[in-house]
Amino acid sequence: MTQSLRILIGCETSGVMRRAFAARGHDVWSCDLLPSEDGSNRHITGDIRDHLNDGWDLLAVMHPPCTRLCNSGVRWLHVPPRGKTRAQMWAELDEGAALFAACWHAQVPRIAIENPVMHRHARERLPADLPRPQIVQPWWFGEPFFKATGFYLRGLPALQATHRLTPPRRATDPQSHAAWSAIHRAPPGPDRWKIRSRTFEGLAAAAADQWGAHALQAVAA
């Protein structure tokens, strides 16, 4: 590669997306409030909003706090879980929406923000120019799992499947269907959020190849 991009991978501790772009020769950093799981010295521990204007060619925010934004979490706004109040739930919704909006409005020419389909209370708090997300599945990229993942894109193309598998049907192959559903079936516990927010290597490779190539062409033009 004769040219590389400066890339920030936000809200990532696993390093999966960072390593995918790094393997293709890019100057890439991850950032999260928590340390990187792989101990990389190319990880910034801190608030991503403090680093959005550091001269990036591409910003990919992989796991912003979405519990209060997504459809599956809307019920907690009205009947909060034990130990929480309704006021806290709505405050967390506002905080999550503010972080999302800050990343979307970052002065970066190419942006991808991962988030599930959001409920109406979240959408009302988000930028008016937000497009509909592209929804992808790990099995589009050779990974035998179900996990609908939404990407809100600006200046980047929709991802194309690279190795599309045929998902099993629950009615005809319940055992395989259960294995493919491992993300959704993760038991409660301190690491459940890590399991459910996992970035699959096949998806990361596709993003690094396709978004990286698109951005390189745009920079060279």
C-alpha positions as CSV (number, residue, x, y, z in Angstrom):
1,M,0.0,0.0,0.0
2,T,1.5,3.3,-1.1
3,Q,-0.9,5.4,1.0
4,S,-2.5,4.9,4.4
5,L,-5.4,6.4,6.2
6,R,-5.7,7.8,9.7
7,I,-8.6,5.9,11.2
8,L,-10.3,6.1,14.6
9,I,-12.3,3.1,15.9
10,G,-14.5,4.4,18.6
11,C,-16.1,2.5,21.5
12,E,-14.1,-0.6,20.9
13,T,-12.1,-2.6,23.5
14,S,-11.7,-5.9,21.6
15,G,-9.4,-4.5,19.0
16,V,-11.0,-6.6,16.3
17,M,-11.8,-3.7,13.9
18,R,-8.6,-1.9,14.8
19,R,-6.5,-5.0,13.9
20,A,-8.4,-5.5,10.6
21,F,-7.5,-2.0,9.4
22,A,-4.0,-2.2,10.8
23,A,-3.4,-5.4,8.8
24,R,-4.0,-3.4,5.7
25,G,-1.4,-0.8,6.5
26,H,-3.5,2.0,8.0
27,D,-2.6,4.3,10.9
28,V,-5.5,3.2,13.1
29,W,-6.3,3.8,16.7
30,S,-9.1,2.5,18.9
31,C,-10.7,4.5,21.8
32,D,-12.9,3.6,24.7
33,L,-13.5,4.5,28.3
34,L,-12.1,1.0,29.1
35,P,-8.6,-0.3,28.3
36,S,-8.0,-2.4,25.3
37,E,-8.4,-6.1,25.9
38,D,-5.3,-6.9,23.8
39,G,-3.0,-4.4,25.6
40,S,-2.3,-2.5,22.4
41,N,-0.3,0.7,22.6
42,R,-2.6,2.0,19.8
43,H,-5.6,2.3,22.1
44,I,-6.7,5.6,23.7
45,T,-8.4,5.2,27.0
46,G,-10.8,8.1,27.3
47,D,-13.9,9.8,26.0
48,I,-14.1,9.6,22.2
49,R,-15.5,13.1,22.0
50,D,-12.2,14.4,23.1
51,H,-10.5,12.9,20.0
52,L,-13.0,13.4,17.2
53,N,-11.2,16.4,15.7
54,D,-7.7,14.9,15.6
55,G,-7.5,14.8,11.8
56,W,-9.0,11.4,10.9
57,D,-9.8,10.2,7.4
58,L,-12.4,7.7,8.7
59,L,-14.3,7.2,11.9
60,A,-16.0,3.9,12.8
61,V,-17.8,3.8,16.1
62,M,-18.5,0.2,16.8
63,H,-20.2,-0.2,20.1
64,P,-21.6,3.1,21.4
65,P,-23.9,2.7,24.4
66,C,-27.1,1.6,22.8
67,T,-29.1,-0.1,25.6
68,R,-31.4,2.9,26.0
69,L,-31.6,3.7,22.3
70,C,-32.5,0.4,20.7
71,N,-36.0,-1.1,20.3
72,S,-35.2,-4.0,22.7
73,G,-34.5,-1.5,25.5
74,V,-37.5,0.8,25.2
75,R,-39.5,-1.0,27.9
76,W,-37.0,0.0,30.6
77,L,-37.9,3.7,30.0
78,H,-41.4,3.0,31.4
79,V,-40.7,0.1,33.8
80,P,-37.1,0.5,35.0
81,P,-35.0,-2.5,36.1
82,R,-34.4,-3.1,39.8
83,G,-32.1,-0.5,41.3
84,K,-32.9,2.2,38.7
85,T,-35.5,4.9,38.4
86,R,-37.4,6.2,35.4
87,A,-35.5,9.5,35.7
88,Q,-32.2,7.6,35.4
89,M,-33.4,5.6,32.4
90,W,-34.4,8.8,30.6
91,A,-31.1,10.5,31.6
92,E,-29.2,7.5,30.1
93,L,-31.2,7.8,26.9
94,D,-30.2,11.5,26.6
95,E,-26.6,10.7,27.3
96,G,-26.5,7.9,24.7
97,A,-28.2,10.1,22.1
98,A,-25.8,13.0,22.8
99,L,-22.8,10.7,22.3
100,F,-24.2,9.3,19.0
101,A,-25.0,12.8,17.8
102,A,-21.5,14.1,18.6
103,C,-19.9,11.3,16.6
104,W,-22.3,11.8,13.7
105,H,-21.5,15.5,13.6
106,A,-17.7,15.0,13.8
107,Q,-15.6,16.8,11.3
108,V,-14.6,13.5,9.6
109,P,-15.4,12.9,5.9
110,R,-16.3,9.2,6.3
111,I,-18.3,7.9,9.2
112,A,-19.8,4.6,10.2
113,I,-21.7,4.2,13.5
114,E,-22.9,0.8,14.6
115,N,-26.3,0.8,16.4
116,P,-29.4,-1.4,16.3
117,V,-32.7,-0.1,14.9
118,M,-33.8,2.6,17.4
119,H,-37.1,3.4,19.0
120,R,-39.0,6.6,18.4
121,H,-37.8,8.3,21.7
122,A,-34.2,7.8,20.5
123,R,-34.9,8.9,17.0
124,E,-36.5,12.1,18.2
125,R,-33.2,13.0,20.0
126,L,-30.9,12.2,17.0
127,P,-29.8,14.4,14.0
128,A,-32.5,15.0,11.4
129,D,-30.2,14.0,8.6
130,L,-29.6,10.5,10.0
131,P,-30.2,8.0,7.2
132,R,-31.8,4.6,7.6
133,P,-29.1,2.1,8.8
134,Q,-27.8,-0.7,6.7
135,I,-28.5,-4.0,8.5
136,V,-26.0,-6.8,8.0
137,Q,-25.6,-10.2,9.6
138,P,-22.4,-12.1,10.5
139,W,-23.4,-14.9,8.1
140,W,-23.0,-12.5,5.2
141,F,-19.3,-12.7,5.9
142,G,-18.7,-16.4,6.7
143,E,-19.6,-16.3,10.4
144,P,-22.2,-18.8,11.5
145,F,-24.2,-16.5,13.8
146,F,-27.3,-14.5,13.9
147,K,-26.8,-10.9,15.0
148,A,-28.5,-8.1,13.1
149,T,-26.0,-5.2,13.1
150,G,-27.0,-1.7,11.9
151,F,-24.5,0.8,10.4
152,Y,-25.4,4.5,9.9
153,L,-23.1,5.6,7.1
154,R,-21.9,8.9,5.8
155,G,-19.4,9.1,3.0
156,L,-19.0,5.3,2.9
157,P,-20.7,2.6,0.8
158,A,-23.0,-0.1,2.2
159,L,-21.0,-3.3,2.9
160,Q,-21.3,-6.1,0.4
161,A,-21.5,-9.7,1.5
162,T,-18.2,-11.6,1.0
163,H,-19.1,-15.2,2.0
164,R,-22.8,-15.6,2.4
165,L,-23.8,-18.7,4.4
166,T,-27.2,-20.3,4.4
167,P,-28.7,-19.9,7.9
168,P,-30.4,-23.0,9.4
169,R,-34.1,-23.0,10.0
170,R,-35.4,-23.5,13.5
171,A,-38.1,-25.9,12.3
172,T,-35.8,-28.2,10.4
173,D,-32.5,-27.9,12.3
174,P,-33.2,-26.6,15.8
175,Q,-29.7,-27.6,17.2
176,S,-27.8,-25.6,14.5
177,H,-30.3,-22.7,14.8
178,A,-29.6,-22.6,18.6
179,A,-25.8,-22.6,18.0
180,W,-26.2,-19.7,15.5
181,S,-28.3,-17.9,18.1
182,A,-25.5,-18.0,20.8
183,I,-25.3,-14.2,20.9
184,H,-28.9,-13.8,21.8
185,R,-28.8,-16.7,24.2
186,A,-25.9,-15.4,26.2
187,P,-26.7,-15.9,29.9
188,P,-26.8,-13.0,32.3
189,G,-23.5,-12.1,33.8
190,P,-20.7,-9.5,34.0
191,D,-19.4,-10.4,30.5
192,R,-22.8,-10.6,28.7
193,W,-22.3,-7.1,27.2
194,K,-19.0,-8.1,25.7
195,I,-20.5,-11.2,24.1
196,R,-23.5,-9.3,22.7
197,S,-21.3,-6.4,21.4
198,R,-18.7,-8.7,19.8
199,T,-17.5,-7.6,16.3
200,F,-17.0,-10.7,14.1
201,E,-13.7,-11.0,12.3
202,G,-15.3,-11.6,8.9
203,L,-17.3,-8.4,9.2
204,A,-14.3,-6.5,10.3
205,A,-12.3,-7.8,7.3
206,A,-15.0,-6.8,4.9
207,A,-15.2,-3.3,6.4
208,A,-11.4,-2.8,6.3
209,D,-11.3,-4.0,2.7
210,Q,-14.4,-2.1,1.4
211,W,-14.4,1.0,3.4
212,G,-10.7,1.3,3.3
213,A,-10.5,1.0,-0.4
214,H,-13.3,3.5,-0.9
215,A,-11.6,6.0,1.4
216,L,-8.3,5.6,-0.3
217,Q,-9.8,6.3,-3.7
218,A,-11.5,9.4,-2.3
219,V,-8.3,10.7,-0.7
220,A,-6.3,10.1,-3.9
221,A,-8.9,11.8,-6.1
